[in-house]
Amino acid sequence: MSTLERTKYRLRAHPMALDATLATGVLVTMMASSFLDPHGRNGATWGTHTPNALSLTLMVLSAAALVLRRRAPRTILATTGAFSAVELVASDPRAPVVMSAVVALYTVASATDRPTTWRVGLLTMTVLTACAMLVGPLPWYAQENLAIFAWTGMAAAAGDAVRSRRAFVHAIRERADRAERTREEEARRRVAEERLRIARDLHDVVAHHIALVNVQAGVAAHVMDKRPDQAKEALAHVREASRSALNELRATVGLLRQSGDPEAPTEPAPGLARLDELADTFRNAGLPVEVARADHGTTLPAAVDLAAYRVIQEALTNVQKHAGPQAKAEISVVRVGPNVEVTVLDNGPGQDDGPEEGGGHGLLGMRERVTALGGTCTTGPRYGGGFRVHAILPVKNRTASALGDSA
């Protein structure tokens, strides 16, 4: 940092010292100008004028008043304006006391709004110019009188320009700060949404496959002694379900990798194209599942396709866990206008209140998935027994398209 920059920093940190320095400079300038005769034979000459006691007193008082110009700018303007008017009327030759009023008017213009600057500036210009032209010792058309009008006008204009630039810079900084805060809030919101989405995927994957492993392991333990062939088949299903769980967990957790990390997952997210494979895993676990599709080859956005798959997966997992050993499940996927409707029904008596009383997050996760895409999801017991899960997902939707592109 240079010496000039350090000096500027110190003066800004101590505004009273800056104002005292300015007042001293104004006083020195007024004192020097009071000895100048602008109408000498050979132009401006020094030493021909000598200020009287009144002029010296007014110059000292007006310069001293400028030390407080930041604390009470209008009061200081009124004070220096009064000193300047007395000097213009009573002294001959004149001393440039009006210079202090010019500095005070600049301070008022830079610290207030534009309407106030117009009112105060016009009043100061009018009063001082009128005193100089109508009451002063010089002719009304003298250059000194016109100079008073010009200097006060320039002071008001310069102060207003400084105030406008300061307000403009402040607005830009505030806008940049607001944009930075908004960007940080948006980043935090997206991180929270991504964490919630990954948590839903992990819940769906773990709940589905662990439920199948639990069922098949129970079957294997039950028939191990009497029917070893069936036990081997159940263990094979356990091995297949655990392998699928590991693959889906690896793909889901792989989303947490950084962009430069090796071995990023390349397997696409599951969708309704794997619905028959999903149904077969539950059939192998002993749950009869019927699938009916009337979506007429509809191509769904990736986010909608994944949500439909996860809804069916979670619903079948709940049937497997809560509906009882004699339950059957029915899946229907239907295209209705701009939406695709997914319904999962079962007839198990144990499903009436099972999913809700456990306090799990499966049904809540289904609703959150569907709602995030602009759809609706309703769940509840069926009349006569069993449970019903019904989801309506929009096929074309801005949210679905955006999520699909990000996926």
N, C-alpha and C positions, 0 to 999 in steps of 0.2 A: 504494500500500500504506500503510495507516494505521500510527500509532506502535505500537498494540497488536499488530497483525499482525507488524510487524517484531520486536517484543520476543519474541513467541511463537516466531518462526522462529529467532531467535538462541538462545533457551533450548533449543529442540529440537536445534539443532546442537551445543550444549555441555551435555549432560545432567548433568555434574558440577556445573556452575554452578547448574542448576535444582535439583538435590538440596541443594546448599549453601543456596540461598535457602529451600527448604522447611524444612530443618533449623533455620535461623534463625527462621523464623516459628513453628515448633513450640516452640522454646525460649522465645521471647517470650511465647507463649500460656501455657505451663506456668508461667513466672515470674509472670505477672500473675494466673493462677488460684490460685497458692499463697498469695496475700495475701487471698483472698476467703473470707468465712465465709458459707456458704449458709444457716445456721440462726440468723441474727441476730434480734433482737426485731422489727425492721421489715423482715424479709426479708434478702436477701443484702447484706452490708456489706463495705466494703473496709478494709483496714488492721488488722483485728482478729487476723489470723493472720500469723505470721512464720516462714518456712521455716528449718529448722535447717541446719547445715553438711552433714549427710548428704544431705538432700533436695536442696540446691543442687548438690552433687557429682553425684548420680544424674541430675538434670535435664540438667546440662551433658554428662555422658558419653552419656546416651541420645540427646540431640539430635545430638551429634557422630557417633554411630554411624549415624544416618540418612543421612549424606553418602555412605556406601558401600552403600546399600540396593539399588541396581541390580546391583552386582557380586556380592554374596553375600546374596541376600534371606533365605534360611533362617537363615544365621548371624546376621544382624542381628536377625531376629525372636527368635532364642534369646537374644541379648545383651540386647535391650531388654526382653524378657519377664522375664529374670532381674533386671534393675534394677528393673522394676515390682514383682516379687514381694518383693524386699527392702524397697522403699518401703512396700508394703502391710502388711508385717509389723512393721517396726521404727520407723516414723515416726508421730508423733502431735503435731500434726495432720498429715494426709496432704498430700502434694504430688501433682499430677496427672501423675506420671511415666508412668502407663499410657497416656497419649496417644501416646507414641513407639511403644509396642507395637502400638497400633491402626493407626498409619501403616505399620509394618513388616508387619503381617498383611495389610493391603490390597495391599502390594507383592507379597507371596508369592502371594496369590490371583490377582492380575492377570498374573503371570508363569508360572504353572504350570497344570496341568490340573485339572479339577473334582474327581476323587477325592482328589488331594493337598490341594486347598483344604478339602475336608470333613475330612480327617484332621487337618491342621494347625490348622484353625479350631476344631474341637471340642476339641483338646488345649489350645490357648491359652485358650479360654473357660473350660474346666474348671479348669485350673491357677490362673489369675488369680482367678477367682471363688471357688474353694475357699480360696485364701490370704486373700482379703479377708473371707470369711464365717467361717472356722473359726479363723484365727490372728490376724486384725487386731484393732485396739482397738475398732472400732465393733461394734454388735450385728449379727447375721447378716442381719437383715431391713432394715438401713439402705438408704436410697435409693442411696447411693454404691456399695454392693456390687452392687445390681441394675443400676446404670448401667454398671458394668464389663462385665457379661454382655451388655447390649444393644449397647454400642459395639463390642465385639469381633465380635459377630454381624453387625452392619451393615457393618463393615469387610470381613469375608469375603464377604458377599453383594455389596457394591459392587465389590470386586476381581474376583469371578467374572463379574459382568455386564459390566465393562469388557473382560475377556479374551474373553468370548463375542462382544461387538460387534466387537472388533478382528479376531477370527478370521472373523466373517461378512463384514466389509468386505474382508479379504484374499481370501477365497474368491470374492467377486463380482469383484474386480479380476483374479484369476487366470483365472476363467472368461471374462471379457471379453477378456483377452489371448489365451487359447487360441482363442476364437472368431475373433478377428482374424487369428491365425496360420492357422487352418484356412481362413478365407475367402480369404486371400492365396494359400495353397497350392492351393485349389480353382480360383481364378482363373488361376493359372499353369498348372495341369493342363489347363484348358479351352482356354487359348490355345495350348498345345502340341498338343492334339488338333486344334484348328481349323487350325493351320499344317500339320500332317501331312495333314489331309484335303484342303486346298487344293493341297498339293504333289502328292498323288496325282492330283487332277483335272488339274492342269497337265501332269503326266507323260502321263496317258492322252490328253489332247487333242493335245499336241504330237507324241507318238509316232505316234498314229494318222494324223493329217493329213499330217505330214511324210513318213511312209512312203508314203502315197498320192501325194503330190507328187513324191517321188523316183522312184517307179515310172513315173508318167505322163510325167514329164520325160524319163526314159530312153527310153520308147517314142517320144516326139516326136522326140528326137534321132536315133533309129534309122531312122525312116521319113520324115524330113523331105524328103529328096531324091527318093525313089522314090514315096511316097504322101503327098503334101501334105494331102489331105483327112483321112486318118487322123491325121496330125500335128496338124491343127487341132482335131480331136475330142479328142486327148489333152491339148492345151493348154487346151481348154475345161474338161476335167476338173480340170486343175491349178488353173485359176482358181476353179472351184467348191469344190475342197478347201481352197484357201487362204482363200476367203471364209468357209467354215464354220469353219475353224480360228480366224480372227480373231473371228468372232462368239462362239464358245465361250470363247476366251481373254478377250474383253471381259466376258462374263457371269461367268466365274470370278474374274477379277481384281476385278470390281465388288463382290464380297463383301468386299473389304478396305476399301471406302469407309466413312466415318463415316455415322451416321444422318442427318445434315443435309446431306450432300453432294448436289449435283444429279446428274441423269441416272443414278439407280440402276438396275441391271438389272431388267427386268420379265419377261424370257423364262424360262419354267419350265425346271427341270433336265430333261435328256433321260431317257427311260425306254424300256421295252419297246414302247411304242406307236410308237417310231421305229425298231424293229428292221429292218423291211423297207427303210427309207431307208438305214440303216447297211449292210445287205447289198448294196444297189445300188451304194454307193460302192466297195465292194471288187470287185463284178462289173465295174464300169466300169474298174477298174484291172487287170483280167485274171485275177482270182481267182474261180473258180467257187464259189459259196456256195449251199447248200441249207438251207432253214429249215423246221423242223417244230415246231409248237406244239400242246400239249395241256394248256394251263393253264385251259381252260374259262371264259374271261372273268374270271379272278381279278383283283380290284383289289388291288394291292400298296401298302403304305406307301411314301411318297416315297423314303425312304432305301433300302429294299429294291429298289425299281424302279430307282433310279440305280445301285446296286451291281451288279445283274444286267446292266444295259446296259454298265457300264464293264468288267465281266469279259469279256463277249462282245467288246467293242471291243478290249481288250488282247489277247485270245486271237487274234482275226483279224489284228491288227497283227503279232503274232509269226509267224503263218502266212505272211503276205505277205513278211516280212523273212527268215525262216529256212527255210521249207519247200521252197523251190525253185520253178521256173517251172511244173512239171507238177502241182503239188499242188491238191487240192480240199478244201473245208471243209464241215463239216456242223454245223448248230446245232439243238439241241433244247431246248425249254422245256416242262417237265412239272410239273403240280401233283400232288404225292404227299402225301396226308394234310395235315398242318399246314405242309408245306414246299413250296417251289418249287425244282425242280432244273434247273440250267442246265448243258448239256454242249456243248463245242466239240471236234470231232474233225477231224483232217486225216490225209492219207496221204502226206505229203511225207517223203522220206528225209532231207532236210536239217534236219528239226525235232528229230531225236533228242536232240541235246545243245546245240543252238544257244542257246536262251534262257538256259541256266544258265551257259554258259562266258563269256558277255560280261560278267557281273557287273552287269547292269542291275537296275532296281528294279521291273520290270513284274510278274513273278510274285509278288514279295514284297508289292507294293501290292495285288494281287488278294487274297492271303491275309489281309492286314490289314483290308481292307474287309469281307470276309465274316466274319472272326472278330469284328470290332467289333459286328456285328449278331447275334452268337450262332450263326452258321452254321459250316460247314466248307468248305474248298477244297482239293482234291487235284489235283496236276499231275504228269505224267510221260509217258515214252514208251509207245506202244502196242505190243503184241506183233505183230510182223510189219512194223513201220515206222509212222512217224507220231507224233503227239503227242495227248494228251488233257488237257483241262481240265474239271474237274467241280466245281461249286459247289452246295451245299445251303443255301438261305436260308429262315429261318422267316418265314411270312406274317404271323403275329401274335406280337409280341414286345415287351416293355417298352422295350428299347433301340431297336428299330426305330421304335416309336411316338414315343419322345422325340426321336430324330433326325429323324423325319419332321416333327414339329411345329416343331422349330427350323428345318428347311429351308423 
